[in-house]
Amino acid sequence: MEGFEKRKYKRLPLKFGISCRRVGSTAQQSQMGRTMNVSTGGLYFQTTDDAFKSGALLKVRLSIPPTEGLLEFGGRIAGFARVLRTEKLNVCSSDSSPSPHTHGVALEFCQRPRLCT
């Protein structure tokens, strides 16, 4: 059947800042990226960091910009997610040359993220 969507949750093309830290890591700095799409079940983001490994458990924080009628002042949501897959991407930089250091990371939420206080 052509055009049939197999995904359980609808993806929305939302662009949010994301920071991730591997659960149990003693690293002081989080890995950063930018979401490409988000759903109730997970998300996909781009990053220049190649430290993500399939199966890793991450603590994830999303920065939500102010949105009229939804989050008037913006905010952050956080939760736990597992890395489903990673891939190298051929993304053009601002000068239109391919960037060899961009990675796509697909995450599945272990539980629904919650608004941080």
Secondary structure, 3 states (H helix, E strand, C coil): CCCCCCCCCCCECCCCEEEEEECCCCCCCCEEEEEEEECCCEEEEEECCCCCCCCCEEEEEEEECCECCCECCCEEEEEEEEEEEEEEEEEECCCCCEEEEEEEEEEEECCCCEECC
